[in-house]
């Protein structure tokens, strides 16, 4: 019986959750997260285990098989978790918050840029690094159409 979620057991959970929120890049993110943020991966795994998997028939064996590398069981786990996250708004919000923290930390360390702006949630962001160009800020989802400007004369 699983009493504590180890990093090994938390990894397939984190991969499935990151896949859910970041459209199929969970595998790459989870590998980097295990190296750079093992405590966050374990925290995400523990959250999902406690609120979603613990005590359900077959989930312990499924998680252990997925952690051992079974692609079929990793897929089953992901499908199950995606369904549960779609139904449980509270769990989804908590898991998404941890997933965003992991995503930002992992991608932040990989970017070698002078200026980086992160916008999470449904906010919009704009960053202009060239002071010689105009800055246009708008709200909503407008359409911009750029083309030739008529000559004034």
MIKEDO-971217 format. One record per atom (N, C-alpha, C): residue number from 1; residue in one letter; x, y, z. Coordinates in pm, whole numbers, plus 50000, padded with zeros to 5 digits. Example, Ala and Ser with C-alpha at 12.3 -4.5 7.8 and 13.67 -1.06 7.14 Angstrom:
2
   i aa    c1    c2    c3
   1  A 51319 49431 50780
   1  A 51230 49550 50780
   1  A 51320 49670 50780
   2  S 51285 49775 50708
   2  S 51367 49894 50714
   2  S 51290 50003 50787
This chain:
153
   i aa    c1    c2    c3
   1  X 50084 49881 50000
   1  X 50000 50000 50000
   1  X 50088 50126 50000
   2  X 50053 50221 49917
   2  X 50132 50345 49907
   2  X 50093 50438 50021
   3  X 50190 50466 50107
   3  X 50165 50559 50218
   3  X 50213 50699 50184
   4  X 50325 50706 50114
   4  X 50380 50836 50075
   4  X 50412 50835 49927
   5  X 50388 50948 49863
   5  X 50419 50960 49721
   5  X 50566 50999 49707
   6  X 50642 50911 49648
   6  X 50783 50940 49622
   6  X 50794 51019 49492
   7  X 50910 51071 49464
   7  X 50933 51143 49339
   7  X 50908 51051 49219
   8  X 50949 50926 49231
   8  X 50927 50829 49124
   8  X 50778 50812 49093
   9  X 50696 50804 49197
   9  X 50552 50788 49177
   9  X 50484 50919 49137
  10  X 50540 51030 49179
  10  X 50481 51160 49146
  10  X 50506 51199 49001
  11  X 50613 51147 48942
  11  X 50652 51186 48806
  11  X 50545 51156 48701
  12  X 50486 51035 48694
  12  X 50383 51013 48592
  12  X 50257 51097 48615
  13  X 50228 51129 48742
  13  X 50115 51217 48771
  13  X 50144 51356 48717
  14  X 50264 51407 48746
  14  X 50302 51541 48699
  14  X 50303 51546 48546
  15  X 50352 51442 48483
  15  X 50354 51438 48337
  15  X 50212 51448 48281
  16  X 50119 51370 48338
  16  X 49980 51371 48291
  16  X 49915 51508 48313
  17  X 49940 51569 48427
  17  X 49881 51700 48457
  17  X 49941 51807 48366
  18  X 50072 51804 48347
  18  X 50137 51903 48259
  18  X 50090 51885 48114
  19  X 50070 51760 48071
  19  X 50014 51734 47938
  19  X 49876 51797 47924
  20  X 49798 51787 48028
  20  X 49662 51840 48026
  20  X 49663 51991 48006
  21  X 49748 52061 48078
  21  X 49748 52206 48074
  21  X 49840 52266 47969
  22  X 49937 52189 47922
  22  X 50033 52241 47825
  22  X 50039 52157 47699
  23  X 49928 52099 47661
  23  X 49904 52036 47532
  23  X 50015 51944 47483
  24  X 50041 51840 47558
  24  X 50130 51736 47509
  24  X 50278 51756 47534
  25  X 50317 51860 47607
  25  X 50460 51879 47634
  25  X 50496 51833 47776
  26  X 50404 51762 47840
  26  X 50426 51717 47976
  26  X 50547 51629 47992
  27  X 50576 51549 47892
  27  X 50689 51459 47900
  27  X 50820 51537 47913
  28  X 50837 51634 47826
  28  X 50958 51717 47829
  28  X 50963 51802 47957
  29  X 50851 51865 47991
  29  X 50846 51948 48111
  29  X 50871 51866 48237
  30  X 50810 51749 48245
  30  X 50824 51669 48366
  30  X 50968 51620 48384
  31  X 51037 51586 48274
  31  X 51177 51545 48284
  31  X 51262 51657 48342
  32  X 51243 51778 48287
  32  X 51319 51892 48337
  32  X 51279 51928 48479
  33  X 51149 51918 48509
  33  X 51101 51951 48643
  33  X 51155 51856 48748
  34  X 51167 51727 48714
  34  X 51221 51629 48808
  34  X 51365 51666 48843
  35  X 51440 51713 48743
  35  X 51579 51753 48767
  35  X 51588 51883 48846
  36  X 51506 51981 48810
  36  X 51520 52116 48867
  36  X 51429 52143 48986
  37  X 51312 52081 48987
  37  X 51211 52112 49090
  37  X 51148 51985 49148
  38  X 51228 51894 49200
  38  X 51171 51768 49248
  38  X 51065 51787 49356
  39  X 51082 51888 49442
  39  X 50984 51910 49548
  39  X 50848 51955 49492
  40  X 50848 52034 49385
  40  X 50722 52077 49322
  40  X 50654 51959 49253
  41  X 50731 51875 49187
  41  X 50676 51756 49122
  41  X 50612 51666 49228
  42  X 50682 51648 49338
  42  X 50631 51564 49445
  42  X 50505 51627 49507
  43  X 50503 51759 49520
  43  X 50386 51828 49574
  43  X 50265 51810 49483
  44  X 50285 51821 49353
  44  X 50177 51800 49257
  44  X 50129 51655 49261
  45  X 50222 51561 49266
  45  X 50186 51420 49274
  45  X 50106 51388 49400
  46  X 50150 51445 49512
  46  X 50080 51422 49639
  46  X 49939 51481 49635
  47  X 49924 51600 49582
  47  X 49793 51663 49571
  47  X 49696 51574 49494
  48  X 49738 51530 49376
  48  X 49651 51449 49291
  48  X 49626 51312 49355
  49  X 49728 51253 49416
  49  X 49710 51123 49481
  49  X 49607 51134 49593
  50  X 49625 51233 49680
  50  X 49537 51248 49796
  50  X 49393 51278 49756
  51  X 49373 51364 49658
  51  X 49238 51410 49624
  51  X 49170 51329 49514
  52  X 49245 51243 49447
  52  X 49187 51181 49329
  52  X 49209 51031 49319
  53  X 49326 50983 49355
  53  X 49361 50843 49328
  53  X 49356 50752 49451
  54  X 49396 50801 49565
  54  X 49408 50718 49686
  54  X 49276 50648 49718
  55  X 49287 50517 49739
  55  X 49171 50439 49780
  55  X 49082 50390 49666
  56  X 49107 50435 49545
  56  X 49027 50390 49432
  56  X 49083 50255 49384
  57  X 48996 50162 49351
  57  X 49043 50029 49309
  57  X 49133 50036 49186
  58  X 49247 49971 49195
  58  X 49338 49960 49082
  58  X 49432 50077 49061
  59  X 49411 50188 49130
  59  X 49494 50306 49103
  59  X 49637 50291 49155
  60  X 49651 50219 49265
  60  X 49785 50199 49320
  60  X 49873 50121 49222
  61  X 49820 50010 49170
  61  X 49894 49929 49073
  61  X 49918 50006 48944
  62  X 49816 50082 48900
  62  X 49829 50162 48778
  62  X 49942 50264 48793
  63  X 49946 50332 48907
  63  X 50050 50433 48930
  63  X 50188 50368 48936
  64  X 50198 50256 49003
  64  X 50328 50188 49012
  64  X 50376 50141 48875
  65  X 50285 50089 48794
  65  X 50322 50046 48658
  65  X 50363 50165 48571
  66  X 50288 50274 48583
  66  X 50320 50394 48506
  66  X 50457 50448 48548
  67  X 50486 50446 48677
  67  X 50616 50493 48726
  67  X 50729 50401 48681
  68  X 50699 50272 48662
  68  X 50799 50177 48617
  68  X 50826 50188 48467
  69  X 50746 50269 48397
  69  X 50773 50293 48256
  69  X 50674 50233 48158
  70  X 50567 50173 48206
  70  X 50468 50115 48116
  70  X 50394 50225 48040
  71  X 50416 50233 47910
  71  X 50353 50336 47827
  71  X 50202 50323 47828
  72  X 50152 50200 47826
  72  X 50008 50178 47826
  72  X 49946 50229 47956
  73  X 50012 50202 48068
  73  X 49959 50248 48196
  73  X 49976 50398 48214
  74  X 50081 50455 48157
  74  X 50095 50601 48160
  74  X 49979 50665 48083
  75  X 49942 50605 47971
  75  X 49830 50656 47891
  75  X 49699 50644 47967
  76  X 49677 50528 48031
  76  X 49554 50507 48110
  76  X 49546 50609 48224
  77  X 49659 50630 48292
  77  X 49664 50726 48402
  77  X 49632 50867 48352
  78  X 49691 50904 48241
  78  X 49667 51037 48184
  78  X 49520 51056 48147
  79  X 49462 50956 48081
  79  X 49321 50966 48042
  79  X 49231 50979 48165
  80  X 49259 50900 48266
  80  X 49180 50907 48389
  80  X 49193 51044 48454
  81  X 49316 51093 48468
  81  X 49337 51222 48534
  81  X 49277 51338 48453
  82  X 49286 51332 48323
  82  X 49227 51438 48240
  82  X 49076 51443 48261
  83  X 49013 51327 48270
  83  X 48868 51321 48293
  83  X 48834 51377 48431
  84  X 48910 51337 48532
  84  X 48884 51385 48668
  84  X 48904 51536 48677
  85  X 49010 51586 48617
  85  X 49037 51730 48622
  85  X 48929 51810 48552
  86  X 48871 51755 48447
  86  X 48762 51823 48378
  86  X 48636 51830 48464
  87  X 48618 51732 48553
  87  X 48497 51727 48635
  87  X 48511 51799 48769
  88  X 48632 51806 48824
  88  X 48653 51861 48958
  88  X 48724 51997 48947
  89  X 48646 52104 48952
  89  X 48700 52239 48933
  89  X 48799 52278 49042
  90  X 48774 52236 49163
  90  X 48862 52270 49275
  90  X 49000 52205 49258
  91  X 48999 52075 49229
  91  X 49124 52003 49207
  91  X 49196 52060 49084
  92  X 49120 52089 48980
  92  X 49178 52144 48858
  92  X 49250 52277 48888
  93  X 49187 52364 48966
  93  X 49248 52493 49000
  93  X 49377 52475 49079
  94  X 49375 52385 49177
  94  X 49496 52361 49258
  94  X 49608 52300 49173
  95  X 49572 52202 49091
  95  X 49672 52136 49007
  95  X 49727 52233 48902
  96  X 49639 52315 48847
  96  X 49682 52411 48745
  96  X 49778 52514 48803
  97  X 49753 52557 48926
  97  X 49843 52653 48992
  97  X 49983 52593 49006
  98  X 49991 52469 49053
  98  X 50122 52404 49066
  98  X 50186 52380 48930
  99  X 50105 52341 48832
  99  X 50157 52319 48696
  99  X 50213 52448 48638
 100  X 50147 52560 48662
 100  X 50197 52689 48613
 100  X 50329 52725 48679
 101  X 50339 52700 48810
 101  X 50464 52729 48880
 101  X 50578 52644 48822
 102  X 50550 52517 48798
 102  X 50651 52429 48739
 102  X 50688 52477 48599
 103  X 50587 52507 48519
 103  X 50611 52553 48380
 103  X 50696 52679 48377
 104  X 50662 52776 48460
 104  X 50738 52902 48462
 104  X 50882 52879 48505
 105  X 50900 52801 48612
 105  X 51036 52776 48661
 105  X 51121 52701 48559
 106  X 51063 52600 48497
 106  X 51139 52519 48400
 106  X 51170 52600 48276
 107  X 51071 52671 48221
 107  X 51096 52747 48099
 107  X 51179 52871 48125
 108  X 51168 52929 48243
 108  X 51248 53047 48278
 108  X 51396 53014 48276
 109  X 51431 52897 48322
 109  X 51571 52858 48327
 109  X 51627 52824 48189
 110  X 51539 52797 48094
 110  X 51583 52760 47960
 110  X 51593 52878 47864
 111  X 51540 52992 47902
 111  X 51538 53107 47812
 111  X 51663 53191 47835
 112  X 51732 53218 47729
 112  X 51851 53302 47736
 112  X 51821 53435 47666
 113  X 51731 53511 47723
 113  X 51690 53636 47661
 113  X 51716 53752 47757
 114  X 51728 53870 47699
 114  X 51753 53988 47779
 114  X 51626 54032 47853
 115  X 51516 54031 47785
 115  X 51389 54071 47844
 115  X 51286 53962 47823
 116  X 51224 53919 47932
 116  X 51124 53814 47924
 116  X 51002 53859 48002
 117  X 50885 53839 47945
 117  X 50762 53873 48013
 117  X 50675 53749 48020
 118  X 50626 53718 48139
 118  X 50536 53606 48158
 118  X 50397 53660 48185
 119  X 50301 53604 48117
 119  X 50162 53639 48141
 119  X 50089 53508 48164
 120  X 50033 53492 48284
 120  X 49963 53369 48314
 120  X 49814 53396 48327
 121  X 49737 53292 48321
 121  X 49592 53307 48329
 121  X 49538 53360 48199
 122  X 49437 53444 48208
 122  X 49374 53495 48088
 122  X 49411 53641 48064
 123  X 49520 53685 48124
 123  X 49565 53822 48104
 123  X 49635 53836 47970
 124  X 49651 53958 47927
 124  X 49726 53984 47804
 124  X 49854 54055 47842
 125  X 49953 54042 47759
 125  X 50079 54109 47787
 125  X 50141 54162 47660
 126  X 50223 54262 47677
 126  X 50293 54321 47565
 126  X 50429 54367 47614
 127  X 50528 54341 47536
 127  X 50661 54389 47570
 127  X 50726 54437 47442
 128  X 50778 54560 47447
 128  X 50846 54618 47331
 128  X 50988 54650 47376
 129  X 51084 54596 47304
 129  X 51224 54617 47342
 129  X 51293 54722 47257
 130  X 51224 54777 47160
 130  X 51283 54878 47073
 130  X 51217 55013 47102
 131  X 51288 55104 47168
 131  X 51227 55233 47205
 131  X 51196 55321 47084
 132  X 51245 55285 46966
 132  X 51220 55366 46847
 132  X 51091 55329 46776
 133  X 51019 55232 46827
 133  X 50893 55191 46768
 133  X 50778 55227 46862
 134  X 50663 55255 46806
 134  X 50549 55291 46892
 134  X 50499 55171 46971
 135  X 50442 55199 47086
 135  X 50383 55097 47170
 135  X 50232 55111 47159
 136  X 50165 55002 47125
 136  X 50020 55001 47113
 136  X 49967 54904 47217
 137  X 49885 54952 47307
 137  X 49826 54865 47407
 137  X 49675 54870 47393
 138  X 49612 54754 47395
 138  X 49468 54746 47380
 138  X 49413 54641 47476
 139  X 49282 54643 47494
 139  X 49217 54542 47576
 139  X 49128 54457 47487
 140  X 49093 54340 47533
 140  X 49008 54252 47455
 140  X 49090 54175 47354
 141  X 49025 54133 47248
 141  X 49091 54057 47143
 141  X 49071 54125 47009
 142  X 49132 54239 46989
 142  X 49112 54312 46864
 142  X 49189 54247 46749
 143  X 49151 54283 46630
 143  X 49223 54237 46510
 143  X 49306 54354 46458
 144  X 49427 54326 46423
 144  X 49513 54428 46366
 144  X 49536 54392 46220
 145  X 49528 54492 46135
 145  X 49555 54472 45993
 145  X 49660 54573 45951
 146  X 49776 54525 45919
 146  X 49885 54612 45879
 146  X 49900 54605 45728
 147  X 49914 54715 45670
 147  X 49931 54720 45525
 147  X 49999 54852 45489
 148  X 50000 54881 45361
 148  X 50060 55005 45314
 148  X 49976 55123 45364
 149  X 50044 55226 45409
 149  X 49973 55346 45453
 149  X 49967 55443 45336
 150  X 49854 55509 45321
 150  X 49842 55602 45209
 150  X 49934 55723 45228
 151  X 49987 55774 45118
 151  X 50072 55892 45125
 151  X 49986 56013 45153
 152  X 50033 56094 45246
 152  X 49958 56217 45273
 152  X 50015 56326 45181
 153  X 49931 56409 45133
 153  X 49986 56503 45041
 153  X 49895 56603 45005
